[in-house]
Amino acid sequence: MNTYHENLEALYKLNILDTQKESMFDNLAKLASNVCDSKFAFITFADTNQIWFKATHGLALNEIPFEGSFCEKTIETGNLFEVSNALNDSHFCTN
């Protein structure tokens, strides 16, 4: 399993951060939304300072800070991380 730092290295080598959105990724986000019966779906890439949205479905965002994000918490745990209701979760209720 790759570590967070190995994943960062790969992201930097691929030069994918801050690139234009692509319909292929948008289609994947829409498919994920449909499969999971969710209003929202994203494909994101995280570096040390920001979460960058390569694709979104149901929400118009380009980037958010890394600190305090769902991605930061997921990386900290190193496992599957599920939040049933972010509004009721002390970490994310203001996110």
VENKATA-V297938 format. One record per residue. N is the residue number from 1. PHI is phi in whole degrees, 0 to 359 (NA if undefined). OMEGA is omega in radians with two decimals (999 if undefined). Layout:
n phi omega
N PHI OMEGA
N PHI OMEGA
This chain:
n phi omega
1 NA 3.13
2 285 3.05
3 274 3.10
4 304 -3.10
5 292 3.06
6 294 3.10
7 295 3.09
8 299 3.12
9 303 3.14
10 297 3.11
11 300 -3.14
12 294 3.12
13 293 -3.13
14 284 -3.11
15 53 -3.11
16 265 3.13
17 295 3.10
18 61 3.03
19 266 -3.13
20 295 3.03
21 292 -3.12
22 231 -3.07
23 301 3.14
24 300 3.13
25 290 3.09
26 299 3.11
27 296 3.08
28 296 3.11
29 295 3.11
30 296 3.10
31 299 3.11
32 300 3.11
33 299 -3.14
34 292 -3.11
35 298 -3.09
36 269 -3.11
37 50 -3.10
38 239 3.09
39 288 -3.03
40 232 2.99
41 207 -3.10
42 222 2.86
43 240 -3.04
44 234 3.01
45 232 -3.08
46 245 2.92
47 252 -3.03
48 284 -3.08
49 241 -3.04
50 215 2.97
51 254 -3.10
52 252 -3.08
53 268 3.07
54 285 3.12
55 209 3.06
56 221 2.99
57 224 3.10
58 90 -3.12
59 205 -3.13
60 255 3.09
61 226 3.03
62 251 3.13
63 199 3.05
64 218 3.09
65 296 3.10
66 290 -3.09
67 298 3.12
68 84 -3.06
69 273 3.03
70 301 -3.14
71 298 3.13
72 301 -3.13
73 295 3.12
74 296 3.13
75 296 3.11
76 300 -3.08
77 284 -3.13
78 72 -3.14
79 224 3.00
80 303 -3.08
81 228 -3.10
82 239 3.04
83 241 -3.09
84 292 -3.14
85 212 -3.09
86 298 3.14
87 293 3.14
88 260 -3.10
89 261 -3.06
90 298 3.13
91 287 -2.93
92 238 -3.04
93 297 3.10
94 252 -3.09
95 283 999
